[in-house]
């Protein structure tokens, strides 16, 4: 029983879970940012390409 109570008092497990949740949130934010940057870059290149093609 004593070992079970010590196991419940340890904070290693919850800390690992917290780190995993933070890592998941960071990955989601990074993927969202990369997607938005890619969409913006694609639009910009499309606009420039159209302007260059239309000018000749």
N, CA and C of each residue as an Amber inpcrd file, in Angstrom:
protein
   168
   0.8200000  -1.1940000   0.0000000   0.0000000   0.0000000   0.0000000
   0.8690000   1.2650000   0.0000000   1.9750000   1.1990000   0.7020000
   2.8630000   2.3540000   0.7900000   3.4370000   2.7190000  -0.5860000
   3.8090000   1.6940000  -1.3580000   4.3570000   1.9520000  -2.6910000
   3.3060000   2.5420000  -3.6130000   2.0630000   2.1210000  -3.4530000
   0.9790000   2.6670000  -4.2700000   0.7690000   4.1540000  -3.9790000
   0.8270000   4.5250000  -2.7220000   0.6590000   5.9290000  -2.3420000
   1.8340000   6.7640000  -2.8580000   3.0380000   6.2080000  -2.7770000
   4.2060000   6.9140000  -3.3140000   4.0830000   7.0950000  -4.8210000
   3.5470000   6.0770000  -5.5070000   3.3490000   6.1710000  -6.9530000
   2.3750000   7.2940000  -7.2950000   1.3100000   7.4330000  -6.5210000
   0.3280000   8.4860000  -6.7670000   0.8930000   9.8760000  -6.4830000
   1.8480000   9.9610000  -5.5700000   2.4310000  11.2570000  -5.2150000
   3.4850000  11.7180000  -6.2220000   4.0540000  10.7670000  -6.9760000
   5.0700000  11.1290000  -7.9630000   4.4470000  12.0060000  -9.0410000
   5.2350000  12.9220000  -9.5560000   4.7410000  13.8430000 -10.5730000
   5.3590000  13.5890000 -11.9370000   6.0690000  12.5070000 -12.1030000
   6.7220000  12.2130000 -13.3760000   5.7090000  11.9350000 -14.4820000
   4.6810000  11.1560000 -14.1780000   3.6730000  10.8100000 -15.1760000
   2.9210000  12.0170000 -15.6970000   2.3130000  12.8190000 -14.8100000
   1.5960000  14.0060000 -15.2980000   2.4960000  14.9880000 -16.0340000
   3.7400000  15.1040000 -15.6180000   4.6560000  16.0080000 -16.2960000
   4.8980000  15.5430000 -17.7280000   5.0570000  14.2520000 -17.9160000
   5.2610000  13.7170000 -19.2630000   4.0310000  13.9580000 -20.1260000
   2.8480000  13.8060000 -19.5470000   1.6170000  14.0520000 -20.2930000
   1.5090000  15.5220000 -20.6640000   1.8580000  16.4000000 -19.7580000
   1.8190000  17.8400000 -20.0460000   2.7660000  18.1920000 -21.1820000
   3.9610000  17.6090000 -21.1700000   4.9120000  17.8630000 -22.2480000
   4.3830000  17.3420000 -23.5780000   3.7320000  16.2050000 -23.5610000
   3.1710000  15.6450000 -24.7920000   2.0650000  16.5440000 -25.3440000
   1.2240000  17.0810000 -24.4630000   0.1550000  17.9840000 -24.9010000
   0.7500000  19.2660000 -25.4640000   1.7660000  19.8120000 -24.7960000
   2.4120000  21.0280000 -25.3040000   3.0540000  20.7740000 -26.6640000
   3.7000000  19.6310000 -26.8240000   4.3270000  19.2950000 -28.1010000
   3.2760000  19.1720000 -29.2040000   2.1610000  18.5550000 -28.8900000
   1.0820000  18.4230000 -29.8760000   0.5470000  19.7950000 -30.2870000
   0.3760000  20.6910000 -29.3280000  -0.1130000  22.0360000 -29.6470000
   0.8990000  22.8090000 -30.4940000   2.1700000  22.6700000 -30.1650000
   3.2140000  23.3460000 -30.9500000   3.2170000  22.8290000 -32.3810000
   3.0600000  21.5200000 -32.5610000   3.0310000  20.9400000 -33.9050000
   1.8380000  21.4580000 -34.6860000   0.6810000  21.5520000 -34.0370000
  -0.5150000  22.0620000 -34.7180000  -0.3070000  23.5100000 -35.1440000
   0.2620000  24.3260000 -34.2710000   0.5050000  25.7320000 -34.6040000
   1.5010000  25.8420000 -35.7550000   2.5540000  25.0360000 -35.7210000
   3.5510000  25.0780000 -36.8020000   2.9370000  24.6580000 -38.1340000
   2.1480000  23.5970000 -38.1300000   1.5220000  23.1520000 -39.3790000
   0.5580000  24.1990000 -39.9200000  -0.1830000  24.8400000 -39.0460000
  -1.1030000  25.8960000 -39.4790000  -0.3340000  27.0670000 -40.0800000
   0.7480000  27.4690000 -39.4260000   1.5460000  28.5810000 -39.9350000
   2.1640000  28.2330000 -41.2850000   2.6920000  27.0280000 -41.4150000
   3.3140000  26.6200000 -42.6760000   2.2840000  26.5740000 -43.7960000
   1.0860000  26.0940000 -43.4830000   0.0220000  26.0480000 -44.4940000
  -0.3530000  27.4550000 -44.9470000  -0.4930000  28.3660000 -43.9990000
  -0.8440000  29.7460000 -44.3580000   0.2510000  30.4210000 -45.1710000
   1.4940000  30.1990000 -44.7950000   2.6100000  30.7890000 -45.5430000
   2.6540000  30.2080000 -46.9600000   2.4210000  28.9010000 -47.0850000
   2.4190000  28.2700000 -48.4040000   1.3110000  28.8080000 -49.2920000
   0.1360000  29.0020000 -48.7210000  -0.9820000  29.5420000 -49.5000000
  -0.6860000  30.9650000 -49.9530000  -0.1430000  31.7620000 -49.0580000
   0.1970000  33.1420000 -49.4040000   1.2780000  33.1890000 -50.4780000
   2.2910000  32.3500000 -50.3460000   3.3680000  32.3150000 -51.3370000
   2.8280000  31.8570000 -52.6900000   1.9560000  30.8800000 -52.6950000
   1.3760000  30.4000000 -53.9420000   0.5720000  31.5030000 -54.6250000
  -0.1920000  32.2490000 -53.8550000  -0.9650000  33.3550000 -54.4170000
  -0.0440000  34.4310000 -54.9850000   1.0070000  34.7450000 -54.2550000
   1.9540000  35.7690000 -54.7090000   2.6410000  35.3510000 -56.0040000
   3.1210000  34.1030000 -56.0570000   3.7820000  33.6290000 -57.2710000
   2.8120000  33.5840000 -58.4460000   1.5630000  33.2310000 -58.1680000
   0.5560000  33.2240000 -59.2240000   0.3060000  34.6120000 -59.7780000
   0.2320000  35.5920000 -58.8850000   0.0270000  36.9780000 -59.3130000
   1.2070000  37.4800000 -60.1330000   2.4120000  37.2020000 -59.6760000
   3.6120000  37.6300000 -60.3990000   3.6820000  36.9280000 -61.7620000
   3.3790000  35.6400000 -61.7870000   3.4110000  34.9010000 -63.0450000
   2.4040000  35.4300000 -64.0470000   1.2180000  35.7810000 -63.5600000
   0.2120000  36.3330000 -64.4430000   0.6340000  37.6940000 -64.9540000
   1.2260000  38.5140000 -64.1090000   1.6700000  39.8410000 -64.5090000
   2.7810000  39.7470000 -65.5490000   3.6780000  38.8030000 -65.3760000
   4.7930000  38.6650000 -66.3230000   4.3110000  38.1180000 -67.6590000
   3.3840000  37.1840000 -67.6260000   2.8590000  36.6140000 -68.8620000
   2.0160000  37.6270000 -69.6300000   1.2320000  38.4110000 -68.9000000
   0.3790000  39.4020000 -69.5280000   1.1560000  40.5820000 -70.1030000
   2.3460000  40.8160000 -69.5850000   3.1260000  41.9650000 -70.0320000
   3.8290000  41.7470000 -71.3590000   4.0080000  40.4800000 -71.7910000
   4.7710000  40.2670000 -73.0140000   3.9230000  40.1790000 -74.2080000
